[in-house]
Amino acid sequence: MHVKVKNIKNGRFSIEFAKSEADEGFYTVHGNKIVEGSKGRFISGPSFKGNDDKWVNQTWMDGAFQEYVIGLVDAASPQEPDNPVFDDGQQIPF
């Protein structure tokens, strides 16, 4: 099975499952986001607010799978350079 992250926008993304890297996905979970919690980063999946005003998760992922997907998101997200430079190669002074 192949796992892809897609549609990374405004901190949210989709997780798509396919038979192989070349195949079209057969199952996609939309509305995921990475959250910084007290025990580290984790994936918050789609959820809804119940009648008791508590949030109810619609998906569950074990820790190893979450770490794998977080790695995919990190690899697919544009990275800001540590030292931005001007077009002429000089570092920006701030």
C-alpha positions as CSV (number, residue, x, y, z in Angstrom):
1,M,0.0,0.0,0.0
2,H,1.2,3.5,-0.8
3,V,0.3,6.6,1.4
4,K,0.3,10.1,-0.1
5,V,-0.3,13.5,1.4
6,K,-2.2,15.9,-0.8
7,N,-3.7,19.4,-0.8
8,I,-1.5,20.9,1.8
9,K,-3.1,24.3,2.4
10,N,-3.5,26.5,5.5
11,G,-2.2,23.9,7.8
12,R,-4.6,21.2,6.6
13,F,-4.0,18.3,4.3
14,S,-5.5,15.0,2.9
15,I,-4.1,11.5,3.4
16,E,-4.7,9.3,0.4
17,F,-4.2,5.5,0.2
18,A,-3.4,3.7,-3.1
19,K,-2.3,0.2,-4.1
20,S,1.0,1.5,-5.4
21,E,2.7,4.8,-6.1
22,A,1.6,4.7,-9.7
23,D,-2.1,4.0,-8.9
24,E,-4.9,6.4,-8.2
25,G,-5.9,6.6,-4.6
26,F,-8.9,4.4,-3.5
27,Y,-9.5,6.1,-0.1
28,T,-8.8,9.7,1.1
29,V,-9.2,11.3,4.5
30,H,-9.6,15.1,4.3
31,G,-9.3,17.7,7.0
32,N,-6.2,16.5,8.8
33,K,-3.8,18.9,10.5
34,I,-0.6,18.6,12.6
35,V,-0.9,19.9,16.2
36,E,1.8,20.8,18.6
37,G,0.8,19.1,21.9
38,S,2.4,18.8,25.3
39,K,3.8,15.4,24.3
40,G,4.9,16.5,20.8
41,R,3.4,16.7,17.4
42,F,0.4,14.6,16.4
43,I,-2.2,14.5,13.7
44,S,-5.7,15.8,14.4
45,G,-8.1,14.2,12.0
46,P,-11.5,15.3,11.0
47,S,-13.9,15.7,14.0
48,F,-17.2,17.2,14.9
49,K,-18.8,18.8,18.0
50,G,-21.3,16.5,19.7
51,N,-24.5,17.5,21.4
52,D,-22.5,17.6,24.7
53,D,-20.2,20.2,23.2
54,K,-17.3,17.7,23.3
55,W,-15.2,17.1,20.1
56,V,-15.6,13.6,18.6
57,N,-12.8,12.3,16.4
58,Q,-13.9,10.5,13.2
59,T,-10.6,8.8,12.6
60,W,-7.8,7.1,14.7
61,M,-4.1,6.6,13.8
62,D,-1.5,4.8,15.8
63,G,1.7,6.7,16.8
64,A,3.9,5.0,14.2
65,F,1.6,5.9,11.3
66,Q,1.2,9.5,12.6
67,E,5.0,9.8,12.7
68,Y,5.2,8.5,9.1
69,V,2.5,10.9,7.8
70,I,4.1,13.8,9.7
71,G,7.4,13.0,7.9
72,L,5.5,13.0,4.5
73,V,3.9,16.4,5.3
74,D,7.2,17.9,6.4
75,A,8.9,16.6,3.2
76,A,6.2,18.0,1.0
77,S,5.8,21.4,2.7
78,P,7.9,24.3,1.4
79,Q,10.7,25.1,3.8
80,E,11.7,28.6,4.7
81,P,15.4,29.2,4.4
82,D,17.3,29.8,7.6
83,N,19.3,32.6,6.0
84,P,17.3,34.4,3.3
85,V,19.4,35.9,0.6
86,F,19.0,38.6,-2.0
87,D,19.0,37.7,-5.7
88,D,22.7,38.7,-5.8
89,G,23.6,36.2,-3.1
90,Q,24.0,38.6,-0.2
91,Q,22.3,37.7,3.1
92,I,19.3,39.7,4.2
93,P,20.5,41.7,7.3
94,F,17.5,40.8,9.6
